[in-house]
Amino acid sequence: MRAGPHRLARPQIARFFWFPPSKKADTMVCTMEPSSPTLLLVDDEAFILNALKRLLRRDGYHILTAESGQQGLQVLETTPVDVIVSDQRMPGMTGVEFLREARKHFPNTIRIVLSGYTELQSVTDAINEGAVYKFLTKPWDDEHLRANIADAFRQRTLASENQRLHAQLESTHAELLKAHAQLADLVRQQQKRLVQDEVVIGVSHEIFDAVAVPIMGVDDAGMVVLVNAAAQRSFPLSAPGALLQDSPALLPLARALQETSVPPALLVAQGESPSWQAVACRFGAGSQGQGVLITYIPLQKTPCPSTP
């Protein structure tokens, strides 16, 4: 690739930055500045590489060079590269052939080819198939070349940011799917517990209703909140929602509850003589619903002595 006599006073020997895989190459890769944008220049003429390096070094790029397409591929194997600028006319492997291989194995690189108009068709085909990002003619204009390489690095930055955001979006989506699955499993477990609780509550109510003696739950305001079937039969006025004081037979018990939270056992009369002994037990100490559970124990009637 020739830059033109107005650009170079005399040919100079380019310093070659590529090393074959070895400890020396490993050291070069490890000491590279990770945040520095990396540019690979490929040309079979060393003085052209030197000219490009002098022109582009001021732009702050980390510049690597190779003197053939094969050496360029070896550099790509050992060092991450952002932008590639390659001459088209090189022995062994043309620039387009090299950039096709670079695209195949290192698709994230931005690839530019320098060529004359006589090779326009082959370069155009490479651009159409995506192997080449941009075609620049030679001899090049310094500022035009710098501007296009800067634009290539901007494209590389945008592509990297898009990849990062895409990976972040996929990670977030995976986390959301995992959280959704965990939440669905939690809901299933909760529904299962609710069904079990409903069964337990239903059985408990049946057992409570089946108890032969009257049982009644009363809150601290004296309102009946829970009664079994025996209590409803024995005290018709003590349905849920009724007040104890509304039932004449339970009025002494209502007064006793107003005086103390757990009254002593009281006799409850149904008619002229006591029929029940009311035993109170406090409940709800560990919950918001508190009150007294009253169990009515039937009293056995003492038979009257017979007259001689």
ChimeraX attribute file (.defattr): number of C-alpha atoms within 10 A of each C-alpha:
attribute: neighborCount
match mode: 1-to-1
recipient: residues
	/A:1	20
	/A:2	14
	/A:3	15
	/A:4	11
	/A:5	9
	/A:6	6
	/A:7	13
	/A:8	13
	/A:9	8
	/A:10	7
	/A:11	12
	/A:12	14
	/A:13	11
	/A:14	17
	/A:15	14
	/A:16	13
	/A:17	13
	/A:18	19
	/A:19	16
	/A:20	13
	/A:21	12
	/A:22	9
	/A:23	10
	/A:24	10
	/A:25	16
	/A:26	14
	/A:27	10
	/A:28	15
	/A:29	14
	/A:30	10
	/A:31	8
	/A:32	12
	/A:33	10
	/A:34	11
	/A:35	7
	/A:36	12
	/A:37	18
	/A:38	20
	/A:39	23
	/A:40	23
	/A:41	22
	/A:42	29
	/A:43	25
	/A:44	18
	/A:45	19
	/A:46	19
	/A:47	20
	/A:48	23
	/A:49	24
	/A:50	19
	/A:51	16
	/A:52	18
	/A:53	20
	/A:54	10
	/A:55	14
	/A:56	20
	/A:57	11
	/A:58	8
	/A:59	11
	/A:60	10
	/A:61	17
	/A:62	19
	/A:63	19
	/A:64	22
	/A:65	26
	/A:66	26
	/A:67	21
	/A:68	23
	/A:69	27
	/A:70	16
	/A:71	17
	/A:72	23
	/A:73	18
	/A:74	16
	/A:75	22
	/A:76	20
	/A:77	15
	/A:78	16
	/A:79	18
	/A:80	17
	/A:81	20
	/A:82	23
	/A:83	25
	/A:84	26
	/A:85	24
	/A:86	30
	/A:87	28
	/A:88	27
	/A:89	18
	/A:90	19
	/A:91	12
	/A:92	11
	/A:93	14
	/A:94	18
	/A:95	26
	/A:96	28
	/A:97	17
	/A:98	25
	/A:99	31
	/A:100	19
	/A:101	16
	/A:102	23
	/A:103	17
	/A:104	11
	/A:105	13
	/A:106	17
	/A:107	14
	/A:108	17
	/A:109	25
	/A:110	26
	/A:111	26
	/A:112	26
	/A:113	27
	/A:114	23
	/A:115	23
	/A:116	17
	/A:117	10
	/A:118	8
	/A:119	11
	/A:120	13
	/A:121	10
	/A:122	12
	/A:123	24
	/A:124	16
	/A:125	13
	/A:126	20
	/A:127	18
	/A:128	10
	/A:129	10
	/A:130	15
	/A:131	26
	/A:132	25
	/A:133	19
	/A:134	19
	/A:135	21
	/A:136	19
	/A:137	14
	/A:138	17
	/A:139	15
	/A:140	16
	/A:141	12
	/A:142	12
	/A:143	11
	/A:144	11
	/A:145	18
	/A:146	16
	/A:147	12
	/A:148	15
	/A:149	22
	/A:150	16
	/A:151	12
	/A:152	21
	/A:153	20
	/A:154	13
	/A:155	17
	/A:156	18
	/A:157	14
	/A:158	12
	/A:159	15
	/A:160	14
	/A:161	12
	/A:162	12
	/A:163	13
	/A:164	12
	/A:165	12
	/A:166	12
	/A:167	12
	/A:168	12
	/A:169	12
	/A:170	12
	/A:171	12
	/A:172	12
	/A:173	12
	/A:174	12
	/A:175	12
	/A:176	12
	/A:177	12
	/A:178	12
	/A:179	12
	/A:180	12
	/A:181	12
	/A:182	12
	/A:183	12
	/A:184	12
	/A:185	12
	/A:186	12
	/A:187	12
	/A:188	12
	/A:189	12
	/A:190	12
	/A:191	12
	/A:192	12
	/A:193	12
	/A:194	12
	/A:195	12
	/A:196	12
	/A:197	12
	/A:198	12
	/A:199	12
	/A:200	12
	/A:201	12
	/A:202	12
	/A:203	12
	/A:204	12
	/A:205	12
	/A:206	13
	/A:207	11
	/A:208	18
	/A:209	17
	/A:210	13
	/A:211	13
	/A:212	12
	/A:213	18
	/A:214	24
	/A:215	23
	/A:216	24
	/A:217	22
	/A:218	26
	/A:219	19
	/A:220	13
	/A:221	12
	/A:222	20
	/A:223	20
	/A:224	21
	/A:225	17
	/A:226	17
	/A:227	21
	/A:228	22
	/A:229	19
	/A:230	19
	/A:231	22
	/A:232	16
	/A:233	12
	/A:234	13
	/A:235	17
	/A:236	10
	/A:237	18
	/A:238	23
	/A:239	20
	/A:240	16
	/A:241	12
	/A:242	15
	/A:243	20
	/A:244	23
	/A:245	17
	/A:246	13
	/A:247	16
	/A:248	15
	/A:249	18
	/A:250	22
	/A:251	15
	/A:252	17
	/A:253	24
	/A:254	21
	/A:255	14
	/A:256	16
	/A:257	22
	/A:258	14
	/A:259	10
	/A:260	9
	/A:261	14
	/A:262	17
	/A:263	19
	/A:264	14
	/A:265	16
	/A:266	17
	/A:267	21
	/A:268	22
	/A:269	15
	/A:270	14
	/A:271	8
	/A:272	6
	/A:273	10
	/A:274	16
	/A:275	17
	/A:276	19
	/A:277	17
	/A:278	22
	/A:279	18
	/A:280	24
	/A:281	15
	/A:282	16
	/A:283	15
	/A:284	12
	/A:285	9
	/A:286	7
	/A:287	7
	/A:288	7
	/A:289	10
	/A:290	15
	/A:291	24
	/A:292	22
	/A:293	22
	/A:294	21
	/A:295	19
	/A:296	22
	/A:297	17
	/A:298	15
	/A:299	12
	/A:300	9
	/A:301	9
	/A:302	6
	/A:303	6
	/A:304	6
	/A:305	6
	/A:306	5
	/A:307	4
	/A:308	3
